[in-house]
Amino acid sequence: MSSTVTRIRLAAVAAAASIAVLAGCSSPAPSGNSAAADSCAPAKGKVTLQYWNTVPGMDEVVALWNKKNPNIQVETKNISNDQYGTIGNALKAGKAPDLAQVGYDELPNLRSQDAFTDVSACKAATGAKSAFVPWTWSQASFGGTGVFAMPQDTGPMALYVRSDIFKQHGLEIPKTWDEYATEAQKLHKADPNLSMTFFDPNNAEWFNGLLWQNSAEMYSYSGDKWHVTVESEQSKQVADYWQKLIDAKLVRTDLAHGSTQMYTAYQKDQIATYVGAAWGYSMFRDNLPKQAGKWSIVPMPTWGTNAASGDWGGSTVAFMKGGKHPFESVKFNTWLNTDPEALALENKLGGLYPAATAGLALPALSQGVPYYNNEKIFDVFADSSTKIDTGFTWGPTQKTVNLALQDAMAKATAGEGTVGDALTAAQDAALKSMKDQAIPAAAGE
């Protein structure tokens, strides 16, 4: 699998300095128990840890650690071809690694399977809280019930624009989604071979980011049970909007994110924008080098006067069940996700924009980016990160919801049903999955 496809699951990017003062989102009640480390005593002698991830270049980051820490060696394995399948099989076999990369949206699901170890017995683990953007720490610690993972990155969203195509056709940079639709119509009318963007029906994570922007929470927790609101009015507004663009053939639906076909379409100047997360900046830079200087990154279009932005993706490095070296695992994990030298290398090689507040001081994130006409693109993502709803919550059956969404959205783009119908299918799938797992849940309002 290419590094760009890997980034779909990874996500990446950003937190502006001011986000540090935002309240952390509360991650409601655990759905399942996680093993707790009884102590945090250092091992006697040399230790070797296993760390599984999907980040391009992570082997070089680990090599830097190994060079500096001869008594705590780390072996890394790239599992980008089947991230959660590989982790799930290892858990079933009792052979999980000490540490593994897990997206925020997958944390509740894996916790319900008792996949993690609580390392809160380690003072270094609990003491790391202040090093991260609050909402990311809350998700990794399940609202302060323990320390199960260290945040790694987030994915504030923005709009990537082919400024030369916009200039050629006299288009305005859209500030709202209504303006975006208007400009899309102008563009397609001027040249039927041009589309404003593409809608990938098999990318629920991207669609979730669009829902997040509109405060369309999928889950909440109160009264000792989960409330499922996948098909809320806010969600329907997003779904209906994209359905209209699809019906008017203003967006393409035949391209998979990160695919060769997607890059070919951009290379042939057939698509004028890309709705994506901060980690996507390296995708275009690395895969479309001849378009250097033609791209700009601007704030994501908003829903009217609501200035909220969305988040697509984001990952943690989780402490997996069965790990025998919590002290050493915490030490490595903390270094990996807070040390300036490690963060700089991860950003350079893997496109990660860290969740740690120390990452905000990275020189690379305060400078103009040559590919993007030397614009300070990370300022856009940093501003986006301050406008993300920190109360958004992932549920324990998010994987089921995503699969149901993708299946129904694929049918909708083929003319069978609508994107709005996909919300209903996902809502029903979530409730059924919770019932099958004896997780108290009800349709919410």
N, C-alpha and C positions, 0 to 999 in steps of 0.2 A: 504494500500500500504506500502511496506517495506521502511525503511529509505534509503536503497540503491537506490531504484527506484526513491524516492524523490530527490535524489541528481542529477539525470539526469537533472531535471528542475532547480535545484538550482545552481549547479556548485559550485566551490569554488576556492580559492587559489590565489594567490600570486602576489606579486610585489617585485622585488628586489630593493634594495636601489637606484640603478642607473636608474631604470625606471622613477623615479621622475623627471628626467631632460628631458625625452622625450616630444616631442610636443604632446598635446592632439589632438585626431582626431576630425575633424569637423563633427558635426551631422547636415546635411543640413536641410534647411527650414522646418518649421513645416507643417504638413498636418492636419490642424484642429486647433481649438482654445481650450485653456485650461483655466478654470476659475482661476481668480487671487484673492488672499486674499487681501482685501482692507487695512487691518491693521494687526498689530502683537501685539495687546495689551494683556497682561496677563489676564486670567479669574479671576473673583472674587469668591473665594471659591474653594472647591475641584472639580477636574475634573477627569473623567474616559475616557480613550482612548481605542479604539478597534484596535488591531493589528493582521492581518491575515498573516500566513506564512506557510512554509513547512519544517522548520528546526528542526531536532530532538533535543530535549533538550531545545528548546527556552523558554519553560515555566519556567525553572529554571533560565534562564537569566532574564526574566521579573520579577520573584519573587525577584531577587536581587535588581532590580530597585525599585519595590514597597516598599521594606523594607526601602530604603533610601529616598523615595519621597512620604510621606503619602498624600500630596495634589495633586499629579498627579499619579493616579493609572492607570495601563494598564491591560487590559484583552486580552489574546492571544487566537487565534483559529487556529488549524492546518487544513489546507485545501489541504493537499497533495493528497487526493484522486481525486480531480478535481479542481486544482488550478485556471485556467483561466475561467472555466465554472462557478465556484462559484463567482469569482469576477465579471464576466460579468452579471450574474443574479442579483447580488446585485446592480450593477450600473443601470440596467434597472428598478429595483424596487425602486430606490432612497434610498437604504439602505447600501451603501458602507461603509466600516470601515474608520477610520481616516487614517490608514496606512496599506499598503499591500505589500507583497513581489512580485516584478515583475522582470523578467529576462530582461537583456539588449535588447535581440532580440524582446521582446514583447512591449517595451516602445513606439516605433513609432506607432504600431498598436493601442494600447490603447489611445494614445494621439489623434489619428484621431477620436476617439469616445468621445473626451472631457472628459476623465476619471480622469484627475489630477487637482490639485490646485497648482498654482504658489505661493510659500511662500517666494519669494524674498523680500517682504516687511519686513521680519524678518532679522535683521542684523546678527544674529547668523547663519542663513542659508547661506547667501552669504559669510560670514566669514569662513565657513567650507571648502571652495574650496581648500585651501592649505593643508588640512589634507588628501587628497586623491590622488591616482595616477591620473595624468592628463587626460588620455584618458577615464577613468571611469567617472570622473566628467563631461567631455564634453558630454558624452552620456546621463547622468542623467539630465543635464541642457539643452539639445538640442542645443549644440554649444554656450551656454552663453545667451540663450534667456529667461532664468528664472531659478528657482530652483523647480523642480518637484519631485525629489527623492534624496536620499542619496545612494551612492554606498555601497555595502555590501561585495561582493567577486568577484573574477575572476577565470578563469580556465585554466591557462597555461598547455600545454600538454607535455607528456613525454612517454617513453616506459617502461612498467613494464615487467621484464624478470624473468622467472624461471631459475635461474642460475644453478641449479642442472641438469635440462634437457639439457641446453646448454652444460654443461661440459660433460655429459654422451655421447652426440652425436658429440662432437668436433665442435660445432658451434661458430662462431665469433659474437661479438656484432656488429650489423649493424650500420654503420654511415650514410648510404644513403638508400633511398627506393629501389634502384636497388640491393644493398647488402641484404636488408631485403628479397626481393623476391628470391634471390639466396639461402639464408639460409633456407627459407621456403621450397624450393624444396629439399634441402639436408635432411631436417628433415622428410618430408613426405616420401621420398624415403627410409630413414633408418627405418621408422616405419609408415606404412599407417594409423595407428590408431591415429597418432599425427598430429595436425594442428598447424600452427604458431599462428593464432589468429582466430577471428570470425568477420564476417561482418553482422551487424544488419540492415536490410533494413528498419526497422521501427523506426530508430533513426536518423532523419534528423539533429538534433542538433550536434551529433557526426560528421556526414559527413560535416556539415558546418565548423567545426573546421579544418578538413582536407583541405577544400577549402581555408580557411583563411590562412593556412600556406603557400600555393602556390600563395599568393597575388591574389586570384581569387575573386575579389570584386563582389558582387551580385548587388549592386546599387551604383549610384553616383548621384549628383544633380548639375545641372548647367542650365543656360538659362531658369530659372523658370519652370523646369520640371525634373522629375526623369528619369534616364537612367538605364534600366534594363540589366544587363550583367550576368545573371545566367549561360548561356551557353558559357562563354568565353573560349578562348583557354586554359587558365590556369585551368579552371574547367574541361574541357575535358581531360586534361592530368591526373588529379586525377581520374576521372571516368574510363578512359581506363585502368589505372594501376590496379585498384581494379577488373575490369571486367576480366582481364587476370588471376588474382589470383583465382577468382571465377571459371572461365572456366577450370583452371588446377586443381581444387578441392584442392587448397593449404590452403584455409580458409573455415571455416564453415559458413553456412548461415541459420542455423536452430535454432539459439539461440537469445533470446531477452535480451538486457542489463538489468542486475539487477535481472533476473529471477532465480528461483530455478534451472532450467535446466542449466543455465550458470554456476552457482556455482558448480553444480554436475560435469560438464565437467572439470572444473578446479580441483575439488577435486579428480577426477579419473586420473589426470595427462594427460589429452587428449589435452590440449592447452598450448603452451609454452610462449606466451606473451599476453600483453593487451595494446592496444593503448588508453591511457586515460588521464584525467586531474588530477590535484593535489588532488582534493577532493576525488578521488578514493582510496587514500591510506588507508582510514578507512574502505572501503568496504571489502577489502581482509583481513585486520586485524581482523575485527569483524565477518566475515562469513566463513573464512578458517583458524581458529586459529592453526590447526595442521601443516600448511605450514609455520609457523614462521621460519625465517632464510633461507628460500629457494628463497625468492624474492629479486630482486634488481631493482632499478629504474635508468634509463639512459636517456640521451637526445633523443628526438624524431628523427627518421631518417630524413634526409633532402633531398631536391631535388637538387642533385649534389652539387655544391659549395655554393649554397644559404643556409645560416645558419638559416633562419627564422624558427620560431616555430608557433604553432597554439594555439588558445584559444577555449575551449569547455565550454560554459555556463557562468554563472556569474549572479548575482542578485543585485537588488537595493531594498530599502524600499521606496515606493512611497507615496506621499501625495495625498490622494484620494479626488475626487470631493465630496463636501458636508461636508467635515471636518469643524467643528465649532471652533476648538481650535488650530490655527496655531502656536501660541507661545509655547504651551505645546507639540505639536507634534514635532516641531523642536528640542525642548530641549531633548525629549526622543530619537528621531531618531539620533541626533548627538551623544548622550551618547552611544547608542546601537552600533554604527558603528565606534567610535573613542576611546572610553574609554578602556585603557589597560586591566582592570579587566573584562569588558564585552567581549572584543575580545578573551581573554584567555579562558573564559568559553565557548564561541561559538565554538572555535577551538577544545576544548576538547570534548564537547558533540555532536556537529553537524558537525565536520570536516571542518568548514569554515576556509579559509585562507584569511584574510581580504584585502579589497581594500585600507584601510587606511594605510598610511605610518607608523603610530605608531605601526601597527601590525607586522612590520618587526622586532621589538625588543622583540617580545614574546620569552621567554626562550625555549618554546617547539619547536619553529621553527629553533632554532640554535643548537639543540642537535641531537645526533643520535637516531634513532627510533628502539627500540628493535626488533619489528617484522621484520624489514628489515635489520637484521644482524647488528644493531646499525649504519647503514649508515646514513649520514646527507642528507636524501632524499630531504629536502626542499631547499637545495642549488641547486639541479637540477631544481626544479620548479622556484626558484628565477631567475636562469640564463635563463630559458625558457621565463619568463615573459619579460625580456629585449629584446627578439628577436621576439616579436609579432608585426605585422604590425598595428600601431596605427591609420592608416587611414581607416581601415575596417568599413563599414557603413551598418547598418540594415535598411531595407526599411519599409514602412507603411503597407505592405501586407506580412510580413514574415511568418505569420501563414499559409496563403494560399500556399506560396511557400513550406513550410515544409510538408504540407499535400500532395501536388502534388508530391514532391520528394519521400516521403515514399510510396505512392501508386505505382508509377512507378518503384521504386527500388524493391519493393516486387514482382512485375511482372517479373522484370529482373532476380531475383534470382530463380524464378520458371521457367525460360526458355523462357519468353515472352518479347523480347526486351533486351536492355542493360542498364547499369547504365548511359551511355552517353545519351540514350533516355530520361532518367529521368530528365536530365538537360533541355532538350527541353520542356518537359511537364511542368516543374516548371516555365520556362521562359514564356510560353504561359499563364499559370495560373496567374502569377504576372501581366502581361499586361492586361489581361481580368478583373482581380479584380480591378485594378486601374481605368480602363475605367468605370466599373460599379459604382465606387465611385466618378467619375468625378475628379480623381487625374491626372493631366497632366503627361504623361509618354510616353516613346518611347524605342524601343529596342536600346541598346547602343552597342558600339564597344569596 
